[in-house]
């Protein structure tokens, strides 16, 4: 979903001046989540005046759900019209930055990606939402799952509201795991049951086993840039490593990272589909849906997409199961709704955001297949029954409760793409593992020194 995009000279100058005011994020403590109720009454939008809200969004399955739900909002609020500028991810960042730098922005609501959640507030581009949240009865901001909620806050100011998560899990063809013949052969070869892997070593064995039976063991996303980092960092967590320590010092040139990268390359060479070096998440999804691959480490919400009746998986729908990633600790990616500082319609924008992300409407969105962000929704038996089953939502909650953001800090976007470039070079055999990890450490240090 991500590639590095160039910044204009004017933006670089503005960011250099403003970023000095930035700081670290302040986590908000988790609180018990009440059951979802009716949508709260938000702060008052302009009464009687016709308002058009312009929203930029990525074209993903959740966009279609949001667009459908918005019809209900417009019926309940006839003076507010919502228009969407939906596009692929790679086109979004430049358009958002251009809007930020205009005297009056093109967009009243933007979708902010995980790596931008420190950068944009530090540059002064986003509206503080603390008062809006506090003055919206029944909104219950603490219901958003802890790791998702922590990313919303920069220097004590809330500047975003969780829209959907893309925390990673392990999706498997459960019918292949339950197949008696596969179980017997795997038990004979590895002296353990064929089951969802708890460690990377177990995952490697499973990947190689299925490859030997004639099906790719793992649909991977080693594409240069953001995509490979999003997948590989789960492997890094599983080995007990990280890219940086709490102070921001680079720590990628480590035994943990070396083990994680060597095992990732081993899986790619011995179990991934042929010629998949440039695959992203969409390519891996198609591989799973077509029956080409047995497992995939990817976004948890791909399970509903794969199991959707009459969906892209065809007759395989219903045969997929979600588990936590090996090692248990997942990479958290997330999108957030935010209001640009230069929006002329802040009150109306908040009214729409508060409605759409309220417990009641968020429940509708998740039942329709949207990626969950609220604890109350994930724990709701009605959601289990009308959505994709208790197992999926409980597993998603387990994943979201034990995850860390892909990246933080004002340089997170640049670091993510640079690290992913070196990782891809290592998988391609253009660099040794040792040289790639050394280069990653040096690049992170260079970027953070700006």
N, C-alpha and C positions, 0 to 999 in steps of 0.2 A: 503494500500500500504506500510505501514511502520512497522518495528519492530526494537528494539534496537539490534545492532550488536557489538560484542566485538572488541576492538582495541588491536593491538599488543603492547608489552612493548616498542618497539623501537618508535612506533608512539606516544605513550604517552609522552615519553621523548622529542621527537622532538617538539611536540605541546606545552609542558610546557615551552620549551625554546623560542619558536617563538611567542606564543600567547601574550606575554608581549608587543609586538609591535602593537597589534590590538587595534581598537577603534570603535567608533560608525559610523553608515552610514550617509552619507550626501545626502539628497534628491536633485534631479535635478528638477528644475521647469518645469511645463507642458507648451508646446507651441502648437499653432494651427497646426493641421496635414494637409499637402497638399494631393491632390489626388495621388494615386499610379501611378507610371510611370514605365518605363522599368528598369530592374535590373541594379544597379550601377556597375561601373567598380571598382573592389577592388584593393588593393595594389598588386603589381606584384608577382605572384608565381614563383618558380624556372623555368626558361625558358628552355624548351627542356628536362630537367631532369625528369625521371619518378618518381612520388611520390605516395606512398600508405598511405592514411589517415585511421587510425584505430579509430573508434567511438564506445563508449559504450552508449547504450540507453536502456530504459525500454520498455518492450513489452506491448504497449498500442495501441489503434487505430491510433494515430498520427504517430507511427513508420512506419506503412505500407504506409502511405501517403508520409512520408519523403523518404522512400526507393524508391518509385515510382518516385518522383520528382528528386531524385539523378541521375537517368538515364539520364535526360536532362542535368544536370551539367557535367556528364562525357563525354557526346557527345560534349559539348561546350569546354571542357577542357580535351582533350585526354591524356595529360601527368599526370593527377591526377586520381587515382583510390580510391574509398571510400569503405571501408569494415566495416560492422556493427557487433558488439558483442551485440546482443539483448537478454535480460534476464528479469526475474521477479525482482521487486524492491528489495526484501530482499537479493538478491545476489550481488547487485551493490556496496554497500558502501565498503565492504571489498576488492573487486577487484580494486576499484578506489584508496583506500588508499595504497594498495600494489604497484600499479603503481606509485603513487606519490613518494614512498620511493626508487624506483630503480634509478640508475644513468641515465638511459634513459627510459622514461615511455613506457608502453605498448600502451597507448592511446594518440592520438594527439588531440582529442576532447572528452570532457566528458559532461554529462548532470548533472547539479548541482541542487539539490533540495533546496527548500526554507530554511529549517533549517540548511543547510550547507553554505549558502551564506555569512555569517560572519566568520564561523569557518575556511573554507578553505583559504580565503585570509589572515586571521590573522596568519595562519601557514606558509604563504609564498608559497603556492602550485600552485597559478594561475598566468597566464600572464596578465599584465596590458594591457587593450585594448584601452585606450584613444587615442593614436596616430593612431592606426589602424582605429578607427571610424572617427577621424578628417580627415584622408587622403583618405577616401572612398567617392568619389563624389556621391551625390544623396541618400546617405544611410538614412539620416534623423532619427537620434537616438531619437529625441524628439517626434517622432510619436508614440513610444511605450507608452501605457497608464501609467499615472503617478505612481500609486501604484506598478505596475510591474517594472517600471524603477527605482524606489527608491531602490529596493533590489539589484540592480546591482552594487552599489557603496559602497566601504569600504575605509575609510580614504581618500576620494577624488579620489580613483582609481576605474575605471570601470573594473570589472573582469568577467562579464558575459553579455550575450545578451538574452533577453526573447525568449524562444522557444514556450512554451504554458502555458496557465493559467489553474488552476483548482480551481478557485473561486467558492464558493458554491451558489446555488440558490435553489428555491423550484420548483420541477417538479410535475405537477399534471395531472391526467386523466381528461382533460377538458370535455370530453363527460359525465363523471359522475357529474361534477359540473353543466353542462348545462341541465342535465336531468330534465324535468318538475316535475316529481314525487319527486325526491330528493330535488329540490328547494322548493316545497310546504311543504314537511315534515320538512325541516330544518328551514324554515321561521316560521312555527307553533311552533317549539320547542324553537328556540333561538331568535325569533323576529328580525331577520336580514337576508339579502339575503345570500345565499350560494355563496361565492366568495373567491378568494385567501386571506388568512389571513394577516392582518397587524401587529398583535401582537401574542405573544405566547399563551395568553389565547384564542384568536380566533382559533389558530391552534389546541389547545387541544380540543376545541369543535368540530372542523371538524373531527379530528382523531377519537374521540369517536363516532360521528354520523355515520361515514362510517363503523366502527366496528360493530355497532348495526344493520346495513343493511346487514351484512354478508361478508364484504370485509375489509381487514386490512386497518386502517386509515393512517398508516405511516410505510414505509419500512425504518428501522433505521440501523445504523452501530455502535453498542455499543462495538465492539470488543476491547479487552484489548490492550492498547498502543496508537499509533498514531491515529488510525482510530476514536475512540470515541471522542478524543479531537478535531479532525477536524470537527466533526459534532456538538458536544456540545458547542464549543466556539461561534458558531453563536447564540445559546440560551443565552450564557453569555453576548454577545454584546447586544442582544435584551433587557436584563434587566439592561443595563448600566454599566456592570462590565468588568473586565479584569483580567488576571493572574498576571500582573506586572504593576507598574507605569512607568513613563518615565525614572526614575533613576534605574530601574531594581529591585526595592523592591517588594516582593511578596504581592499581594493584593487579593488572591483567597478566603481567609477566610472572606467573606463579605456577607451582606444581598443580594446583587445582585446575587452573585454566588450561595447562598443558594436557592434563588427563582428559578434560572435557573436550578439547578440540581434537585430540587424537581419536577419541571414541566417536565423535561426530563424523570425522572423515572416514573412519572404519565403517560406520553404518552407511554412509553415502556410497562408498565403493562396493560394499558387499550386499546391500539390501534395497537400495533406492531404485526407482525406475531408471532405465537407461536414458542418457542425454537430458538429465533434469537439473544440470548445474545452474541454469538461469530461471528455475521455477520460483514463483511466489506462491502465496496462500491460495490463490484462485486456481492455479495449475494443480496443486496438491489436492484441492477439493474435487476437481474433476476426476483425478486419478482414483480417489476413494469412491466417488459416485458411480464410476464406470466399472468398478470391480477389479481394477488393476492392482490396487494396494490393500494391504491388510490393516495398517495402522497409519495414524497421522497425528503429529503433535501440532495443534493449531487452536484457534479460538473456540471457546466452549460453546458458543452459540451456533457453531456449524452442525452440532448434533441435531437440533430441530430442522435445519435446512436439509440434512441428509435423510432424516426420518419422516419428512413431510410426505403424506400420501400424494401421489401424482406429481411429485417433485422430480428433481434432476436425477435422483438415484433410481428411479423407476421401481422395478421389482425388488430391489435391495432395501427400499425404505422400510424402516422398522428393525433392521438387522444391526444397527450401529449402537454403540454404548460409549458413554463418557466416563473417564477416570481421571484422578489427579495425575500430573506428570510424574515420571520417575524421580524419586527424591522428595516429592511432596511439595516443594516450594516453586510456585509458578511466577512467570513474568506477567505483570499487570500492564495492560494497555487500556486506555479509556478515552472516550470523547466527553466533552463538557459543553453545555450551553453557556454562552457568555454574551454580555451586552457591551459593544464598543463604547469607549468614552465619547466618541463623536456621533453617536446615534442621536437623532432628534426625537425619538419616540421611546424613551427609556421606560416610562410607566406602562405603556401598552406592551412593550417587549417583555417586561417582567410578568405582567398579567398572563401572557401566553405561556411563558416558561413555567410559571408556578402552576398553571392548570395542567400542562402537559406532563410535568414531572411529579405531580401530586400522587399520593398513595393510590387513589382510586383510578386515575387515568393510567398511571404506570402499570397497574395491575392489568388493565385492558391491553396495553401494549405488549406485555410479556405473554399473556395468553395467546395473542395473535402471532407470537414467534419472536418478539423483540428480546434483546439481550438484557438480563436483569441487573438492577443496580440497588434495589431496596431489599432489606432483610425481611420486612413484613410480607413482601410479595413472594419471595423465595420460600417462606414458611407457610404459605396459604394453601390449605387443602383444595380450595376451589381452583387455584392455579394449577396444582398438580393434576387435577381431574380433567380440566378443560384444555390444559396445555400439553406438555410432553412427558408427564409422569413424575411421580415423587422422586424416583432415583435421579433423574436429570437435575432437578432443582436442588436437591440436597447435595449432590456432587458439586454443582456450580457454587453453592454457598461454601462448601469446604475449600474449593479452589480460591475463591475470592477472599476468604478469611486468612489464607496463608500465601500471600503474594506480595511482591514488591514492584514498584514502577520500573518500566524498561529504562527510563532515564529521568534524572532531575537536574535542575540548575539552568542558568540562562543560556548555556551552550549545549543543551541536551540534544537538540536536533542535529547540529553539526557533528557532535561526537558520535551519535548513533550511526550516521551515514559513513563517517570515516572508518569507524571500527568495522562496520559491515563490509567495507571494501577490502580490508586486509583479511578478514575471515574468508571471504569468497576466494581470494588469491591463494590462501592456504589449501582450501578444498580443491581448487583447480590444479594444484601442484606448482603454481608459479612462485610460491614462497614456502620455505620450511615452516613448520609450526613454531619453532623457536624464533625465527626471524619475524614472523607475523605478530607474535605476542610482544616482542620487543618493540616493534614499530607501533603497535597499539598503545603501549605505555607512553612512548615518546610523543605520539600524536595527542593523546589526552592531556598530557602535561603542557604541550605547546598551546592547545586550544584554551585550557583553563587559565593560562597566564595572560590572556588578552585583557 
